[in-house]
Amino acid sequence: MSQVAKRTFGGDFKRAGVKRMEAGESSAALSRGLAVRRTLLHRWRDIVRRHGKKAFAGNPGRPSKVAMLTREHGAEGGDGTGAGAAQDRRTGVQGPERRLGSVCEFSSSLA
């Protein structure tokens, strides 16, 4: 059984299809002409409506942990290192030192 390669469409192609659909062209006829599913055209239209000119700017993929922490906790943590607001409740230590302190406490308890 042979596999069919997954097709990818560029932003210009998607925007052109949405523009034609919004100009009044039938989504059924457009999907046949572009050889894409009608539901895909509707999904692209919804993305354009939601994001405007930023739609299809690229494939950002999953945001990095740094970007997610920055979004959740602001640009910098309380210590000025940008490590976020993560803080050990017992010691009040913030950032990477928090984890290091836990390791040191653990290793000293073994001795």
C-alpha positions as CSV (number, residue, x, y, z in Angstrom):
1,M,0.0,0.0,0.0
2,S,1.5,3.3,-1.0
3,Q,1.3,6.4,1.0
4,V,0.3,9.7,-0.4
5,A,2.6,12.6,0.5
6,K,1.0,15.3,2.6
7,R,0.6,18.5,0.6
8,T,1.6,21.8,2.2
9,F,0.3,25.2,1.0
10,G,2.0,28.5,1.3
11,G,0.5,31.6,2.9
12,D,0.1,33.3,-0.5
13,F,-1.9,30.4,-1.9
14,K,-4.1,30.3,1.2
15,R,-4.7,34.1,1.2
16,A,-5.5,34.0,-2.6
17,G,-8.1,31.2,-2.1
18,V,-9.7,33.1,0.8
19,K,-9.8,36.3,-1.2
20,R,-11.5,34.5,-4.1
21,M,-14.0,32.9,-1.7
22,E,-14.8,36.3,-0.1
23,A,-15.2,37.8,-3.5
24,G,-18.2,35.6,-4.0
25,E,-16.8,32.5,-5.7
26,S,-18.5,29.3,-4.7
27,S,-16.5,27.4,-2.1
28,A,-17.4,24.1,-3.9
29,A,-16.2,25.4,-7.3
30,L,-13.1,26.9,-5.7
31,S,-12.2,23.7,-3.8
32,R,-12.4,21.8,-7.1
33,G,-10.3,24.3,-8.9
34,L,-7.6,24.4,-6.2
35,A,-7.9,20.7,-5.5
36,V,-8.4,21.2,-1.8
37,R,-11.2,20.2,0.5
38,R,-14.0,22.7,1.1
39,T,-13.6,22.5,4.8
40,L,-9.9,23.5,4.5
41,L,-11.0,26.7,2.6
42,H,-13.4,27.5,5.4
43,R,-10.7,26.9,8.0
44,W,-8.4,29.3,6.2
45,R,-11.1,31.9,6.0
46,D,-11.7,31.6,9.7
47,I,-8.0,32.0,10.4
48,V,-7.8,35.1,8.2
49,R,-10.9,36.6,10.0
50,R,-9.3,35.9,13.4
51,H,-5.7,37.0,12.7
52,G,-6.0,39.5,9.8
53,K,-2.7,40.3,8.1
54,K,-0.8,38.1,10.5
55,A,-2.6,35.0,9.2
56,F,-0.2,32.5,7.6
57,A,2.9,34.6,8.5
58,G,4.8,31.4,9.0
59,N,4.6,28.2,11.0
60,P,5.6,29.2,14.5
61,G,5.1,25.7,15.8
62,R,5.1,25.2,19.6
63,P,6.3,28.2,21.5
64,S,9.5,27.7,23.5
65,K,9.4,27.4,27.3
66,V,11.0,30.8,27.6
67,A,8.3,32.4,25.5
68,M,5.6,30.6,27.5
69,L,7.1,31.7,30.8
70,T,7.5,35.2,29.6
71,R,3.9,35.3,28.5
72,E,2.7,33.9,31.9
73,H,5.0,35.9,34.3
74,G,6.1,39.0,32.5
75,A,9.4,40.0,31.0
76,E,11.5,39.5,34.1
77,G,11.4,37.5,37.3
78,G,11.8,39.2,40.7
79,D,15.6,38.6,40.6
80,G,16.1,40.5,37.4
81,T,17.5,37.5,35.5
82,G,14.4,36.9,33.4
83,A,14.0,33.5,35.0
84,G,10.3,34.1,35.7
85,A,8.4,34.2,39.0
86,A,9.1,30.7,40.0
87,Q,10.0,30.8,43.7
88,D,10.6,28.2,46.4
89,R,7.9,28.7,49.0
90,R,10.1,27.5,51.9
91,T,13.2,29.5,51.2
92,G,12.0,32.4,49.1
93,V,14.8,31.7,46.5
94,Q,13.9,32.5,42.9
95,G,15.0,31.3,39.5
96,P,17.6,28.6,38.8
97,E,19.1,28.8,42.3
98,R,15.8,27.4,43.6
99,R,16.5,24.0,42.0
100,L,20.2,24.0,42.9
101,G,19.2,24.7,46.6
102,S,16.9,21.7,46.6
103,V,19.7,19.4,45.2
104,C,22.1,20.7,47.9
105,E,19.6,20.1,50.7
106,F,19.0,16.6,49.4
107,S,22.7,15.7,49.1
108,S,23.4,17.2,52.6
109,S,20.7,15.0,54.1
110,L,22.4,11.9,52.7
111,A,25.7,12.7,54.4
